[in-house]
């Protein structure tokens, strides 16, 4: 399934006067470098506020329900801590992503052992990403949400690649330790069913 991030933002901006994306006061509720880069490509000004929620406190067995619940919890946390958002008509963009491998939901690896287990499991296999996008009108509390799924197919990984990814450490900040954009990983991507932005955590337009 796919969704259009641009369309979601246009729905939110329709509540503004004048109703244009250029007048949108947008807050990205995420510290993800890839989400910031993807949103910047759209040419819409934004600022970053990290929600800082306890993601482990929110549990769902269905991956789509989980990422939507987490995305909405992030928006709620931002609204609670920033009362000024409603006054100036700020629109919040929050998101979450999990990896699904062998019907198991994988989140950020908690240690080296888990990171190694996650990444090694993808070798010669395929893995699915499930991501949410939540757009919240801070004045009314109205929300637009969507979920996007993509699948990545990999060739066999060398052990040295896994060692280097763990040494660099960025995999610990990624759902499932999945970093398809990494120069060491990209040569092992056979194909993607979906979009690279979806796999990276914020689908622009599918």
N, C-alpha and C positions, 0 to 999 in steps of 0.2 A: 504494500500500500504506500501511497505517496501523498504529500501535501505541499502547498506553496507557502513558504515563510513570507514572501512578499505579500501574498493575499491576506495572510493573517494580520500583518502590519497595516495593510490598507484598511481592513475592517476596523482596526483600532483607531486609525487616523481619521476615519470618517466621522468620528465623534468630536473632532477638533474643529476650530474655526480660525482660519480656513482649513478645510479638510484635505491636507496634502502631507505626504511623507516628509517633506522638507521642514515642516513645522512640528514634527513629532519629537517630544522629549522622551528619549528612550534610555532605559537603564537595562544593561545586560547583567542578569543575576548569575554570573558564572565567572570563575577565574581561569577557565580553560583558554589556553593560548590559541588553539585551533578554532574555537567558537568565536573568539575576538577577531581572528584573521578572516574567517568566513563572513562575519557580519560587516567588517570593514570593506569587503569587496562589493557590498551592495551600495556603498556610498552614502549611508545614513549615519549621521553623527550619533554617538552614544557614549555613555559613561559606564564604568563597571562598579558594581557593588556585590560583594560576595555574601551570599545568604548565611553561610556558616551553620547549617543545620546538622543534626545527628542523623545521617542517612540510614544508619543501621537500625534506628528506632522505628522505621517504617518498613513493614514487610508485606509482600503479596506474592502468592505463588505464580500468578500470571505476569509475564514480563511487561505487557502493555499496561496493565493496571498499575504495576510498580512504578514505571517511569513517569506516568501521568501523576500519580500520587506524590512522588518526589518533586516533580516540577511545580505542582501546586503548593506543596509545603514550602518550597523555596520562595515563592511569591508571597505567601502569607508571612514568612519571617521578615522579608524586606519591608512589607507594609507595616508590620508591627514596630519595627525599629526606625522607620523613616516616615513620620507623620506628614512631613512637608511634601511628599510625593503627590498626595491627593490634592493639595492646594494648587500646585502648578500643573496638574494634568499629566503627570508622568505616566508613561506606558512601560510596563515591565515585561521583559522577555526572559523567561527561565526555561531550563531544559534539563533533561537527564538521559542517560543512556546505560544500557546493560548489554552484555554479550551473552548469547545463548549458544552453548556447545553441548552436544549430546543431550539435549532437552534439559540442561542445567543452566540456571541463571548465574552468570559470573559478573561480579562487580570489581572494584579496584583491588588488586592483590594486596594482602596484608603483610606479606613478608617475602623474602627471596625464594623460599621453598614453593610458595603458592604461585608466585610469578613464573617460576621455571616450569611448574606443572601446567599452568595455563598455556604458555607460549609453545611448549613442546607438544601439547595436544593438538595444536592447529597444524602442525607439520604434515603435509600431504593430505589435508582434510579441508573441510569448509566450516565456516562459522557465521552465525547470524548476529547482526546488530539490531537492537530495538531502541529507538530514541523518541523522546517526546519534545514538543515545543508548546509552551504555554505563554500566551500573550494576555496580560492583565491590564485593564483600565483602572488605574489607582483611584479615580474619583468615584466610580460606581461599583467597583469590585467585579464587574463583568469579565468573564474569561473566555478566550477562544483556545481550544487545545486540539492537537493532532498528534498522530503517531506515525513514524516511518520505520520500515524494516528493509534491510539490505543483507545480502549474503556475499561473503568473500571466499574464494577458492584459492588454496595455497599449494605450491609444490613443496618438496621436502626441505626442511631447514637444516643447515649445519649447526652443530653444537656451539661452534664459535660465535655464531650470530646471537644465539640466546645469551651466551656469557656476556657479550658486549652490551646488549640491551639492558641487562640487569646491572652491569657496571655503571652505565650512564644514569640509570635511575628514573628516567621519565616514565617508564612503563608502570610504575607504582601509582601514577596519577591518572591512569587511563583504565576505563572499564575493560575487564578481562586482560589487562596488560597489552591490549591490541593497539598497534601503531603502524597502520598500513602506509602512512606517509613517510616513514623513516627510510633513509637511503639504503639501509641494510635489508629492510623488509620488502621494499617495492619490487625488486627483481624476482621475488618468490610469489607475487600475486599473479595468479593465472587469469582470473577474471573477477569482475564484481557485478552482481545482479543488483542494481540500484545505482546510487551515485557515491562518489568518493566523499562528498561533503556529509552525506548521511552517515557513512561509516565513521567519519571524524567527529560526529556528534551534533551537527546542526545542518539539516537539509534546507537548502535555499529554495529549490524549485525542482520538483520531480513530476 
